[in-house]
Amino acid sequence: MKDLMGLMKQAKEMQKKVAAAQEKVSDVIVKGESGGGLVHVELVGGGNIKSLSIDPSLFGSDQKADIEMAEDLIIAAYQDAKSKLDQAQASIMKSAMGDIPIPPGMNLSL
């Protein structure tokens, strides 16, 4: 019975820590860039784009080619920022759950 009570206490503690970590993760803002700084994107904790900026020098006389290049750069900037966001979230979750044993195969990623 003591083991069950201890397990219940651990579960409640884990639940509180996960909620606190999720709140912290939602406040994370990361920046990504591509094209040598010509395209910048900011993501917030849920992975949504907060802002996007494209240097006007990207758009010259051949607009079709410029637009295709801009699209590729936007995708690259988003992927850069998303990768950084995933790393920040994993770090926060690891910190929150550091002292609680997690069963093998249990994924706490957000």
MDAnalysis code that builds the backbone (N, CA, C; Angstrom):
import MDAnalysis as mda
import numpy as np

u = mda.Universe.empty(330, n_residues=110, atom_resindex=np.repeat(np.arange(110), 3), trajectory=True)
u.add_TopologyAttr("name", ["N", "CA", "C"] * 110)
u.add_TopologyAttr("resid", np.arange(1, 111))
u.add_TopologyAttr("resname", ["MET", "LYS", "ASP", "LEU", "MET", "GLY", "LEU", "MET", "LYS", "GLN", "ALA", "LYS", "GLU", "MET", "GLN", "LYS", "LYS", "VAL", "ALA", "ALA", "ALA", "GLN", "GLU", "LYS", "VAL", "SER", "ASP", "VAL", "ILE", "VAL", "LYS", "GLY", "GLU", "SER", "GLY", "GLY", "GLY", "LEU", "VAL", "HIS", "VAL", "GLU", "LEU", "VAL", "GLY", "GLY", "GLY", "ASN", "ILE", "LYS", "SER", "LEU", "SER", "ILE", "ASP", "PRO", "SER", "LEU", "PHE", "GLY", "SER", "ASP", "GLN", "LYS", "ALA", "ASP", "ILE", "GLU", "MET", "ALA", "GLU", "ASP", "LEU", "ILE", "ILE", "ALA", "ALA", "TYR", "GLN", "ASP", "ALA", "LYS", "SER", "LYS", "LEU", "ASP", "GLN", "ALA", "GLN", "ALA", "SER", "ILE", "MET", "LYS", "SER", "ALA", "MET", "GLY", "ASP", "ILE", "PRO", "ILE", "PRO", "PRO", "GLY", "MET", "ASN", "LEU", "SER", "LEU"])
u.atoms.positions = np.array([
    [0.822, -1.193, 0.000],
    [0.000, 0.000, 0.000],
    [0.868, 1.260, 0.000],
    [2.001, 1.194, 0.750],
    [2.910, 2.329, 0.774],
    [3.450, 2.612, -0.621],
    [3.745, 1.547, -1.371],
    [4.267, 1.719, -2.729],
    [3.255, 2.427, -3.618],
    [1.982, 2.065, -3.464],
    [0.935, 2.693, -4.267],
    [0.805, 4.174, -3.913],
    [0.870, 4.487, -2.630],
    [0.783, 5.888, -2.203],
    [1.985, 6.683, -2.720],
    [3.148, 6.066, -2.673],
    [4.350, 6.726, -3.185],
    [4.258, 6.962, -4.681],
    [3.714, 5.975, -5.382],
    [3.537, 6.100, -6.829],
    [2.535, 7.204, -7.157],
    [1.457, 7.281, -6.394],
    [0.455, 8.327, -6.609],
    [1.064, 9.714, -6.348],
    [1.870, 9.802, -5.306],
    [2.524, 11.073, -4.991],
    [3.465, 11.478, -6.124],
    [4.225, 10.502, -6.630],
    [5.135, 10.775, -7.750],
    [4.364, 11.221, -8.992],
    [3.224, 10.585, -9.239],
    [2.416, 10.931, -10.415],
    [1.899, 12.365, -10.309],
    [1.446, 12.756, -9.121],
    [0.967, 14.133, -8.922],
    [2.110, 15.129, -9.087],
    [3.264, 14.763, -8.549],
    [4.437, 15.632, -8.672],
    [4.838, 15.783, -10.147],
    [4.807, 14.675, -10.872],
    [5.142, 14.708, -12.290],
    [4.140, 15.575, -13.053],
    [2.874, 15.444, -12.720],
    [1.828, 16.219, -13.386],
    [2.049, 17.720, -13.179],
    [2.401, 18.109, -11.966],
    [2.665, 19.520, -11.675],
    [3.877, 20.017, -12.456],
    [4.920, 19.202, -12.490],
    [6.138, 19.600, -13.193],
    [5.910, 19.697, -14.701],
    [5.132, 18.777, -15.249],
    [4.830, 18.818, -16.684],
    [4.034, 20.079, -17.008],
    [3.052, 20.410, -16.182],
    [2.250, 21.618, -16.412],
    [3.126, 22.866, -16.351],
    [4.025, 22.920, -15.377],
    [4.921, 24.074, -15.257],
    [5.868, 24.147, -16.454],
    [6.370, 23.001, -16.882],
    [7.278, 22.973, -18.034],
    [6.555, 23.382, -19.310],
    [5.309, 22.929, -19.473],
    [4.541, 23.298, -20.663],
    [4.300, 24.803, -20.711],
    [4.038, 25.393, -19.560],
    [3.845, 26.844, -19.508],
    [5.143, 27.558, -19.876],
    [6.250, 27.044, -19.358],
    [7.552, 27.629, -19.657],
    [7.872, 27.500, -21.147],
    [7.572, 26.338, -21.718],
    [7.823, 26.096, -23.140],
    [7.011, 27.054, -24.003],
    [5.785, 27.346, -23.600],
    [4.943, 28.232, -24.410],
    [5.507, 29.650, -24.472],
    [6.373, 30.003, -23.531],
    [6.991, 31.330, -23.515],
    [8.282, 31.404, -24.335],
    [8.785, 30.262, -24.795],
    [10.041, 30.233, -25.548],
    [9.847, 30.883, -26.917],
    [10.782, 31.745, -27.283],
    [10.815, 32.328, -28.627],
    [12.197, 32.040, -29.199],
    [12.243, 31.434, -30.388],
    [13.514, 31.154, -31.049],
    [13.529, 31.816, -32.416],
    [14.737, 32.125, -32.878],
    [14.908, 32.771, -34.176],
    [15.688, 31.847, -35.099],
    [15.261, 31.805, -36.354],
    [15.978, 31.064, -37.380],
    [16.268, 31.992, -38.540],
    [17.295, 31.657, -39.294],
    [17.617, 32.480, -40.454],
    [18.182, 31.620, -41.567],
    [18.128, 32.174, -42.774],
    [18.712, 31.505, -43.934],
    [19.151, 32.567, -44.933],
    [19.848, 32.117, -45.957],
    [20.297, 33.038, -46.993],
    [21.273, 34.074, -46.480],
    [22.130, 33.678, -45.550],
    [23.102, 34.618, -45.011],
    [22.464, 35.786, -44.287],
    [21.308, 35.564, -43.685],
    [20.626, 36.601, -42.920],
    [19.595, 37.385, -43.712],
    [19.320, 36.958, -44.945],
    [18.331, 37.666, -45.761],
    [16.898, 37.346, -45.343],
    [16.701, 36.180, -44.736],
    [15.369, 35.777, -44.279],
    [15.463, 35.408, -42.799],
    [14.561, 35.975, -42.013],
    [14.501, 35.693, -40.573],
    [13.089, 35.250, -40.213],
    [13.011, 34.286, -39.299],
    [11.716, 33.834, -38.812],
    [11.824, 33.627, -37.303],
    [10.757, 33.971, -36.581],
    [10.676, 33.722, -35.145],
    [9.520, 32.770, -34.889],
    [9.775, 31.776, -34.038],
    [8.738, 30.829, -33.635],
    [8.488, 30.964, -32.145],
    [7.237, 30.751, -31.746],
    [6.883, 30.694, -30.329],
    [6.735, 29.232, -29.928],
    [6.632, 28.996, -28.629],
    [6.650, 27.658, -28.062],
    [5.867, 26.573, -28.756],
    [4.727, 26.864, -29.290],
    [3.934, 25.844, -29.966],
    [4.404, 25.539, -31.372],
    [5.425, 26.241, -31.826],
    [5.927, 26.015, -33.171],
    [5.301, 26.932, -34.204],
    [4.498, 27.885, -33.750],
    [3.871, 28.825, -34.676],
    [4.823, 29.966, -35.008],
    [4.726, 30.463, -36.238],
    [5.567, 31.574, -36.657],
    [5.055, 32.859, -36.013],
    [5.935, 33.535, -35.293],
    [5.599, 34.818, -34.671],
    [5.864, 35.951, -35.657],
    [6.997, 35.879, -36.353],
    [7.318, 36.919, -37.324],
    [8.184, 36.346, -38.436],
    [8.143, 37.014, -39.574],
    [8.915, 36.620, -40.751],
    [9.360, 37.893, -41.439],
    [10.640, 37.989, -41.766],
    [11.112, 39.157, -42.507],
    [12.017, 38.708, -43.648],
    [11.816, 39.337, -44.800],
    [12.598, 39.038, -45.998],
    [13.258, 40.333, -46.447],
    [14.564, 40.294, -46.621],
    [15.294, 41.466, -47.093],
    [14.820, 41.819, -48.499],
    [14.448, 43.077, -48.734],
    [13.942, 43.492, -50.054],
    [14.930, 43.264, -51.191],
    [16.205, 43.145, -50.878],
    [17.192, 42.929, -51.941],
    [16.999, 41.589, -52.645],
    [16.204, 40.704, -52.052],
    [15.928, 39.415, -52.693],
    [15.090, 39.559, -53.956],
    [14.307, 40.613, -54.049],
    [13.391, 40.763, -55.170],
    [13.959, 41.727, -56.203],
    [14.457, 41.146, -57.276],
    [15.025, 41.943, -58.367],
    [14.075, 41.962, -59.543],
    [14.624, 41.913, -60.739],
    [13.797, 42.029, -61.947],
    [13.109, 40.718, -62.322],
    [13.717, 39.576, -62.031],
    [13.127, 38.279, -62.382],
    [12.309, 37.780, -61.194],
    [11.077, 38.277, -61.075],
    [10.273, 38.008, -59.879],
    [9.959, 36.539, -59.661],
    [9.727, 35.761, -60.722],
    [9.387, 34.348, -60.537],
    [10.531, 33.617, -59.838],
    [11.730, 33.836, -60.325],
    [12.890, 33.192, -59.699],
    [13.080, 33.710, -58.279],
    [12.851, 35.005, -58.079],
    [13.006, 35.588, -56.751],
    [11.996, 35.000, -55.769],
    [10.779, 34.832, -56.210],
    [9.743, 34.273, -55.344],
    [10.079, 32.832, -54.978],
    [10.512, 32.038, -55.946],
    [10.883, 30.647, -55.656],
    [12.047, 30.597, -54.672],
    [13.014, 31.474, -54.856],
    [14.145, 31.512, -53.934],
    [13.664, 31.920, -52.539],
    [12.791, 32.921, -52.468],
    [12.271, 33.367, -51.175],
    [11.525, 32.238, -50.476],
    [10.743, 31.490, -51.220],
    [10.008, 30.368, -50.619],
    [10.977, 29.340, -50.046],
    [12.019, 29.012, -50.792],
    [13.015, 28.055, -50.297],
    [13.710, 28.575, -49.042],
    [14.033, 29.860, -49.038],
    [14.700, 30.447, -47.880],
    [13.781, 30.496, -46.664],
    [12.511, 30.754, -46.889],
    [11.544, 30.769, -45.780],
    [11.442, 29.383, -45.154],
    [11.368, 28.375, -45.998],
    [11.303, 27.002, -45.487],
    [12.559, 26.675, -44.690],
    [13.721, 27.044, -45.204],
    [14.981, 26.774, -44.502],
    [15.037, 27.517, -43.168],
    [14.580, 28.770, -43.141],
    [14.583, 29.547, -41.896],
    [13.627, 28.938, -40.874],
    [12.460, 28.502, -41.335],
    [11.496, 27.862, -40.440],
    [12.095, 26.583, -39.849],
    [12.711, 25.760, -40.688],
    [13.292, 24.511, -40.203],
    [14.402, 24.779, -39.190],
    [15.195, 25.820, -39.414],
    [16.254, 26.194, -38.482],
    [15.660, 26.584, -37.130],
    [14.649, 27.436, -37.152],
    [14.012, 27.873, -35.905],
    [13.297, 26.720, -35.209],
    [12.606, 25.872, -35.960],
    [11.873, 24.740, -35.379],
    [12.833, 23.774, -34.703],
    [13.981, 23.539, -35.322],
    [14.986, 22.670, -34.720],
    [15.455, 23.236, -33.377],
    [15.686, 24.545, -33.333],
    [16.103, 25.192, -32.085],
    [14.993, 25.135, -31.041],
    [13.755, 25.282, -31.477],
    [12.617, 25.197, -30.567],
    [12.509, 23.795, -29.972],
    [12.647, 22.783, -30.801],
    [12.593, 21.397, -30.320],
    [13.682, 21.145, -29.279],
    [14.884, 21.674, -29.513],
    [15.979, 21.507, -28.557],
    [15.665, 22.216, -27.241],
    [15.109, 23.423, -27.316],
    [14.762, 24.170, -26.104],
    [13.684, 23.440, -25.310],
    [12.677, 22.913, -26.006],
    [11.605, 22.187, -25.331],
    [12.140, 20.925, -24.665],
    [12.992, 20.190, -25.357],
    [13.554, 18.963, -24.793],
    [14.376, 19.279, -23.548],
    [15.126, 20.364, -23.584],
    [15.941, 20.761, -22.444],
    [15.069, 21.118, -21.241],
    [13.993, 21.853, -21.483],
    [13.087, 22.241, -20.396],
    [12.418, 21.007, -19.795],
    [11.949, 20.101, -20.636],
    [11.291, 18.893, -20.133],
    [12.277, 18.019, -19.362],
    [13.500, 17.900, -19.865],
    [14.503, 17.092, -19.173],
    [14.804, 17.692, -17.803],
    [14.899, 19.011, -17.748],
    [15.161, 19.688, -16.485],
    [14.007, 19.480, -15.502],
    [12.786, 19.564, -16.004],
    [11.612, 19.405, -15.142],
    [11.475, 17.980, -14.625],
    [11.854, 17.005, -15.437],
    [11.650, 15.612, -15.070],
    [12.928, 14.947, -14.565],
    [13.994, 15.717, -14.421],
    [15.303, 15.172, -14.090],
    [15.346, 14.222, -12.915],
    [14.620, 14.512, -11.851],
    [14.706, 13.688, -10.650],
    [13.605, 12.637, -10.551],
    [12.771, 12.542, -11.566],
    [11.687, 11.556, -11.541],
    [12.008, 10.461, -12.550],
    [11.999, 9.207, -12.103],
    [12.299, 8.117, -13.044],
    [11.187, 7.969, -14.084],
    [11.558, 7.984, -15.346],
    [10.608, 7.842, -16.450],
    [10.757, 6.435, -17.023],
    [9.644, 5.699, -17.161],
    [9.731, 4.348, -17.725],
    [10.309, 4.379, -19.140],
    [11.076, 3.359, -19.511],
    [11.644, 3.299, -20.860],
    [10.547, 3.385, -21.918],
    [10.800, 4.150, -22.953],
    [9.847, 4.273, -24.052],
    [8.786, 5.333, -23.847],
    [8.710, 5.917, -22.653],
    [7.713, 6.960, -22.403],
    [8.236, 8.278, -22.961],
    [7.468, 8.887, -23.845],
    [7.883, 10.121, -24.500],
    [7.146, 11.299, -23.881],
    [7.891, 12.248, -23.339],
    [7.284, 13.426, -22.723],
    [7.470, 14.670, -23.579],
    [7.813, 14.468, -24.836],
    [7.999, 15.638, -25.697],
    [6.669, 16.317, -25.921],
    [6.742, 17.625, -26.208],
    [5.524, 18.416, -26.347],
    [5.096, 18.504, -27.774],
])
